[in-house]
Amino acid sequence: MKHTLLESIAGPADLRKLSRAELKQLAAELRDFVVQSVSQTGGHLSSNLGTVELTIALHHVFKTPYDRLVWDVGHQTYPHKILTGRRERMNSLRQLGGISGFPRRDESEYDSFGTAHSSTSISAALGMAVAARLKGEDRKSVAIIGDGAMSAGMAFEAMNNAGVSHADMLVVLNDNDMSISPPVGALNRHLARLMSGRFYATARDTAKSVLKNAPPLFELAKRFEEHAKGMVVPGTIFEEFGFNYVGPIDGHDLDSLIPTLENLRSLKGPQFLHVVTKKGYGYKLAEADPVNYHGPSKFDPAVGIVKPSTPPKTTFTQVFGQWLCDMAEKDERLIGITPAMSGGSGMLDFEKRFPKRFYDVGIAEQHAVTFAAGLACEGLKPVVAIYSTFLQRAYDQLIHDVAIQNLPVVFALDRAGLVGADGATHAGNYDIAYLRCIPNMSVLTPADEGECRAALTTAFRQSHPVAVRYPRGAGVGVAAASAPTDLPELPFGKGELRREIVRAPAQGGSRVAILAFGTLLYPALAAAEKIDATVANMRFAKPLDVELVTALAASHHAIVTIEDGCVMGGAGSAVQEALAAAGLQIPVLALGLPDEFIEHGDPVKLMAMCGLDAAGIEQAILKRFGARPALVRTAVNR
């Protein structure tokens, strides 16, 4: 398809000049462009195909960027990016130096709020609406939130506040979990226009004003209004929050969307529009399988996603999923919990095999953790499968509800370390630092797939809270146990020596001991072969194997710590604290992720940029300890 009309759009101002018929043609071109673009770069597809018409309608009706659009989660914003001057940069999407897959304030003035985690849009839009009122500005704030994000408490906290603030804002619920059914047809379109129009709003408010002094009549009128809406819309709950509810309407019908949004833009106070869309809309393969087309890699649009001819390496996520089933078979107390990430966390087989012991609580991380605490109080053994970046959202519950009560909850932290294309919002850089400071908490950092399975078993068999962190994707290929009954454990709190210095002390040079935490053990071993260093696989960030640390400090000139987490407060800090507590003075070089947010890009390139590949580790050690470091007695951080 040619994109003649789309290519004429430099920004939303151009879009506002188009006729309704031209807008429909633009939607067709935009949808085709999204498919072609994502097929070349990879990225989120199904969700973006579902927001094409909605995005066009919003930019057509609202005077962006003066009016604020706040997108929730952000993986539905490719059409928004394309229409706001970034069409020609879509070939760099989620690549190093390219544009982000999510809204970013420093990328475009049209990205009014940076998002990637869910359920933040209503709070942010409310803040913007209140700010506009305080500054005397006649600008509108619009939050576009998906149905899944409405399960998070934060969305309802914001609505509860917005309803009493009387701020001029609009919440658009993009409901893409249901097909467009007959109620979302011509009759419903008419009712939506009627309920959003000035006549209806004025009549309603006037009637309430006139009747408020006659309570029986006022209550009768109120019940009639709620009953009239209740016959066609599920809006009662949103009305109770103080919003004027409109919908549901067809989110792919510009003839319905545009007039309704125009009516709502002219109304005062909090408004709520319910639109129904379909994931993958307009691309049959994605419509039929929206889950697999949610975030595909590169593919041929004419063919669709094709499974690789050779089986890919087993991922850490798959190791966890198999372990979960095997341990559940052995111990009926195991309960699996996920906050809306059953597929991403590798729990689909567990869900099928143990449906009564599987709980997907929706996008509600805080609830997931406290729910697990309640289960643990009753003698069950909950395993919370959660991405490292999402556990940050339940930090209070982790401390207050789990750790203080010392409850045996296992946290399987997927996506630890850098995650690549999703960038800083999804990176699991901080878990070691924010977990190891919590009393009663233990943190395991397995180096490979086989050790990950053993680490999970070790964590499960403890009587206190334990987190096992592992990265996205596959490791070096160390096979995990294949027999379901083979559930080995690690010696708790103990590391292991994986390489010792070969040369004799008389040969001179620096005796360096590298302490590796997690999967960086393998680039550390490669670097050690070049410079002849000792390497320890620490396995535990907490409790730290202090005996091994002090023994290596006594027999070496310098210590190097390596981790795929933040240096500040991380495992390297734990080593330095242990050395200081033991009264040992020895140079320490702490290698890890710097004190900055790491951009999106290929994970291998990003790790090399951070000096955490084998070559970078070797260079850092030689630069710091090229000469015998025994005379240097100050700790060095990098």
N, C-alpha and C positions, 0 to 999 in steps of 0.2 A: 504493500500500500504506500502511495505517496503521502508525504506529510506537509503538503503545500500550505495549508492553513496554520498548522502548528508552527511551522518555521517562520511564519509572519508574526508570531507572538513573542515580543521581547520582554513583556511583563504583563501583569494583570490589567494595566490601563488599556492595553491593546485588546484584551479579552472582553472588556466592558463595552467595546464598540460593536461587538458582533451581534447579529440577529439570533433569535432562538434557533432557527434552522442551521445557522452557521455554528452555533454552540454544539449542536448535536453532531455535526460533522467533525468538529474539533475533538469531541469525546471519542469518536471512532479512531481518529488519527492518534490521539494521545494514548489510547489503550494499546494500539498496535506498537507504538513507539516504546512503551513500557516493556512489552514482551520482547521486542527485538533487543532493547538495551540490556535487560537483565540476563537474557540468554548469552550475552557476550561477556558479562562481568560476574555473573552470579549475584545473589542478593535476595531480598524479600520480594515475592511475586504475587501470591494469591491475595494478600491483604491490600496491596496497592491496586490491583485490578478492580477491587471492590469499591475504591474511593474515587474513581475517575470523575463521574458526574457530580458527586458531592463536592469535590475540590473545585471544579469549574463553577458550580453554583455559588459557593462561598466567596470566591474571588470576584465573581460577577456582581454579587449583591453588596458585599462589604468593601470599603475603600482601603484595602490593604496597601501598604503596611501601616497606615495611620490607625485603622482598626486592627485589633490584635487577634490573630488566629493562634491558638495554643493546641498543638496536636499531642494526644496522649500516646505513650509508648514510642511512637515515631516511625514504626516500620510500615506505616500507611501513607508516607509523605513523598514518595517518588513523584506522583503527579504534581504535587505542590512545588517540588524543586524544579521540575521541568518547566512549569508555567511562570516561575519567578526568576528567570534569567540563567538557569543552570543546565539547560538542555544540552548544550555542546560539551559540557563537562561530565555528562553521565557516563562516558566511557572510562572515567577514572573513579567511578563509584567504589568506595570501601577499599581503595588501593592506596598505598603509601604515597602521600603528597596529593591525593585526590580528594573529592568531596566525601563527606560522611554519609553513612546510610541512615542517619537520624538528624533531626533539626539541631542546628548549632547557631547560637547568637553571633559568633564571630565569623560565620560563613555567609550570612545574608541578613539584611534588615527585615526580610520577610519571616525569618525564623525568630519569632518574638520570645520564645522560651526553649531552652535546650532540654530535650527529653530522650529517654531510652528505657528507663524503668517505667512501670505502669502507674496509673491512678494519680498522677500529679497535676493533671491539666486543670481540674476545676479549682483547686487551691490557687494555682498560679493565675488563672484568668480572673478569679475573684480579687486577688491582690491588685491586678491591673485595673479592674473596674473601679475599685475603691480609690486607687491612686488617681484615676481620671476624674472622679467626682471631687476629690480633695483639691485637684489642680484646676477645676473648672473647665475641663476639656470634654467635648462632646464626641468621645470616641467609644466604640463598642469593643467588648471582649467576648470571644467565642472559644469555648473549650470543646474539642472534638474527641470523644472518648469511646472506646470499644466496649461491647457488652461484657467481655471477659474482665476488663479493668474495673468494672462496676462492682466486682466481688470484693475488692479491697476496701478495708475500713476507711482508708484515707479519703476515698471519693465521697463516702457518706458523711464523714466529718466535715468536709468542705461544703457539701450541700446543706447540711444542718446550719452552718454558719452563714452561707449565702442567702438562705431563705429569710433570715431575720435582719440581714444587712440591707435588703432592698436595693442591692446594686444592679445597675443595668448591664446584665450579662446574659449570654445564651449558652446553654449546654446542648450539644448535639450528640445524642447517643447513636453511634453507628452499630446497629444490631446486625451482625453478619452470621449469627448462629442458627438462623432459620430461613427457610425458603420463602419467596414472596407468594403469599396465599391470597385467595379471593378478597378477604377483608382489606387488603392493601390495593384496592382498585379505584374505580371512578367515584363510588359513593364515599369512600374514606378520604379521597383527595378533596372532595367537596367539603366534607366536615372539617378537615384539617385547615383548609383555607378560611372557612367560616370561623373556627375557633381562634385562628391567629389574626383575624381582621380587626380593624378599628371598631367596627360596629358592635361586634360581639364583645370586645374588651370593654368598650365604653358602656354598653348596656349592662354588662355584668357588674362593673364597678359602681355604676349609678344605682342599680338595684340594691346592691349591698349597702350603699350609703343611705338610701332612703329607708330601707327596712331594718337597719341596725338598731333603731329605737323600738322596734316591735319584734322582740326575740322569737316568738313562735313563728311569725311569718318569715323572718330571716332564716331560721333553721330549716323551714320548709323549702325555701328557695335554694338554700345551699344543698339540701339533700337532692332536690330535683336536678341541679346542675351536675352533681357527682354521679347521679343515676344516669343522666343523659350521656355523660362521657364514659361511664363504666360499661355501657352497652356496646361500645365500639373500640374503646382503648383501655389498656392496662395502666392508666396514669395515676391512680389514686395515691400510691406511695409517694410519687414525686410532687403531687399537689400538697400532700401533708408536710413536705419539707418547705413549702412556701413558693414553689415554682408553678408557673402556668404551663401545663403540659399540653403538647400538640403532637398528634400522630396516632399510630405509626403511618408513615408514608413511604412510598417506593423511592429508595435512594438512588435508583438508576433512571428515574423519570425527571428530566429537567423541567418539563411542563408542570410538575408538582413541586419540585424543590424550589425553583426560583420564586414563584409567587408567595409561597409559604415563608421563605426566608425574608423576602421583602416586607411582608406583614410583620414578622417578628422583629425586624430591625427597628421598626418605628415604635415598638412598645417599650414601656418603662418597666423596671423591675426584673427579677430573675425569670427567664424563659427556658423551657425545656422542649427540644424537638427530638422526636424518636423516628429515626429513619431505618429502614430495613434494606440491607444490601446483601450481596452474595459474594463470598470469597471466590476469586478466580473468574469473576464475571466477564464474559466475552471471549474467553479462551477455554475451549471445551475441555482440554486436558486438565487444566487447573480447576475448573468447575467440578470435574469428576473426582479429583483427588487433591483437595486444597491443602491437606496436611503435607504431602510430599512436595508440593509446589510452594510451600510456605517460604522456604529459604534454599532454593536449588543452587547448585554450582552451574557452570556453563553448560548449555545444552542447545540442541538444534530445535527451534520452535516448530518446525514441520514434523519432527519426529517425537519430540518430548524427551523426558528423562529416560536414559538408558542405563541399566545396571552394568557396571564394569565387567568385562569378560573374565578378568582374574579377580578372585576374592581379595578385598582389601585387608590390611592388617587389622587384627582385633584391637578395638579401642579400649581405653580405660573405662568408658561408659558401659561398654558391653561386658567387661570384666565385672563391674559392679552389678549389672543386671543378672548375670549368671550366678554370682555369689549370693545375691539376695534370694533367688529361688532355692539354691542349694541349702542355705542356712534356714530358710523358712520350712523346708522339708524336714530338717533335723530338729528345729525348735519351734514349737507351735506358738510360743509367746511373741515371736517376731511380728511386728506391724509395720507396713511400709506406708510412708506419708510423702506426698509431693505437693507443692503449691503450684499446680497447673503446668508441670513440666514432666509428665509421665513419659512422653516419647523422648525428649531431650535428655532425661536422666536415665534412660534404659530400663524403664519399669513396665513396659508393655507385656512382656511374658509373665511377670509377676502378677499383674492385674488379671490376666486370663486364668492363671493357675490358682491364685489365691484371692478371689474377688472379695471375700468377706474380711480379708486382712489388708486390703488396699484402700487408701483414702487419698483422693485428690481433692484438696480443700479449696481449689481455685486460687486466684492471685491474692493470697492472704498469708504472707510469710509470718506475720506476727502470730496469727491464729495457729498456723501449722506448728510452731515451736511450743506454744503453751498447750495446745492439744496433745502434743507428744509428752509434755510434762505430766499432764493428767493421766495419760495411759501408764506412764512409768510409775506413778504413785500407786497404781493398782497392781503392780507386779508384772506388767507386760514389758516388752523390749522394743520400743519404737526406733525405727531407722528413718531419719528425715533426709530424703534425697533432695538437695538444694544446690543451686549454683553459688559459688563463693560470693559473687557480687550481690545476690539476692539475700543471703544471710545477713548482710549489712542492714537490711531493712528490719530485722527482728533482733537487733542487738540488745535492747532492753529486756526482751523476753528471755534471751539466752542467759543473761546475767541473773535477772530477778526470779524467773520461774524455773530455770533448769539448774544453773550453777550454784546458786545460794542454797538450794535444797539438795544439791549433790545427787541429782537423778541420773540414772543410766540411760541417757539418750545418745544415740550414735548419729553424727552428722556426716553424711557422705557429700563432700564438697567437690562437685564437678566444676570444670572451667577454672581451676586454680592457675594463677600466673597470667601471662598475656594470652588473649584469645584471638588476636588477629584482626579480621575485618570489622568486627563490631566495635573495636576501639575502647577508649578509656571508660565508658559507662559500664561495660560488661567485663572488664579485666578483673581477675581475682588476685590483685597485687597485695592486698592488705590483710588477708586472713591470719597469717602467722602473727603479725603484729597485734591485731585486735583480739586474737584468741588467747595468746600465751600470757597476757596480763590478767586473765580471769582465774581466780582460785578454783580449784577442783577440776579444771579443764585440762585435757591432754590433747596434743596435736601430733598426728603421725604424717610423715612425708615420704611415702614409698617412692622408690627410684624407678620401678618398672612394673609391668603388668602382673608378673608373678608375685612380686612383693606387695602389690596393691591388694590382691586377694587375701594374703596373709595378714596384712594390716587391718583389713575390714573385720576379719575373724577376731583378731586381737582386740579391736575396739569393742566388738559386740560382747565379748566375754568379761569386760570390766564392769565394775559396780559404780561407776561415775561417768560424767559426760565426756565423750571423746569425739574429736573430729579427724577424719581422714581426708586429706586434700590430694587431688590428682588433676592433671591437665586435660584439656580438650584433645581429642584425637588419639592417635596411637603412640606408643613409646618405642623402645628399641627392638621390641619383638620377643622379649623373654616370656615364654608361654606360662600362663597360669595353669593351675591344676585342672585337668579335664574331668576327673572323676567327681561326681557330686558330693561324695562322702569325704573327699580329700580337702580338709579345711585346716591347713597348718596355721600356727601362730608364730609371732615374733617374740623374742625375749623382751619383756616390757621395759621400756626405758633404756634399751641398750643399742648402741651402734655396732659397726663392724669395720675392721680394716680390710680394704680391698686392694691396696697396693702399698708396698714398702720401698724405701729408697734402696737402690741397687749399689751405688758407689760406696766405697769405704770412706770414713771420715777423713782419713789422711789425704784423700784426693782434693780436699778443699771444697769450696762452693757453699751455697746456702742450703741448709737442711730445712726444707719447707714442708709443712703438713697441710694438706687441703681437706677441709671439713665440708662435705657436700650434703645438702639437704634436698631430697626429692630427685627429680629426673635430671637435674644438672650434674648428677654423679658421672654420667657418661662423657660429656664434654670435659669434665674435670679429669677423668682417667686419661683421655686423649692428650690433654695438655701435660699431664704428669709424665707421660711417656717421653715427651720432648725435653722436659727440664729435670726429669728424675726427682719426683716428689712423692711423698707419702700421701695416700688418699684414704679417707674414712667415709663410709656411708653412714650418716648419722641417724637416719630413719625417724628420729623423734625430735621435733622442735621443743616439745615439752612433754614429759620431763626430759631435760637434756641429760645426756650421758656424761656427767661431770667427771667421772673416773677416767673415761677415755680422753676427754679434753685435756685434763691436767697431765695425764701420762704423755700425750703427744707434745704438750707444751714443755715438759721436762726434757724431752729427747730431741727437740728441734729448735732451730734458730728463729722460726717465724710460723705464724698460723695464718691461713687464708680460709675464709668462710665463703660459701657460694650458695645462693638461693634464688629462686625465680619469684621472689616477692620483694617488697620494699625494704631497703636497707635500714631505714629509720625504724627502730623498734622491732626489727625482724630477728631471725635466727642468729645472725651475726652479732647482734646486740646481746643476745642471750649468752653467747660464748664469751664475749668480753666481760659481761657481768660475772660469769662464773670464774673467770681468770682473776678478776679484781677481788672477788670474795675469797679466793684461795691465796691471795697475796703474791700472785705470779705476774712478773713484768716481762712481757714478750711482745714484739711487734705483731699487730694484727691488721690484716687487709680484709675488709668486708666488701665482697662483691655481691651485687644484687641490682634491683631496679632503682633508678635514681628518684629523687624527690621531685617528681614532675609527672604529669599525666601523659601516658604514652599514646601516640596517635594510632589510628587504624592502619593496617597494612599486613603484609605477609609475616607470619610469626617468626619464620627463620630469619628474615631480614631484620626484623625488630630486635630479636635477641642478639644478633651480630652488632647492631647499632648500639646496644646497651653493653657491649663487650662481654656477653655471656655465652658465646660460642667457644669452641676449643681454642681458636686462634686468639680471641680476645682475652681469654683467661691466661693463656701463656704470656701474651704481651704485657698484661697488667702485672703479673708476678715478676717478670724479668725487669720491668721498669722500676718496680718498687724494691725488689730484692736481688738485683743483679750482682751487687756486692754483698759480701757476708753481712747479714743484718744483725748479728749478735751485738754490735755496738749501738744499735738504734733501740731506744727503749720507750718510744711513744707509739700509741695505737693510731692507726691510720684508717680512715673510712673512705670508701670510694662510692 
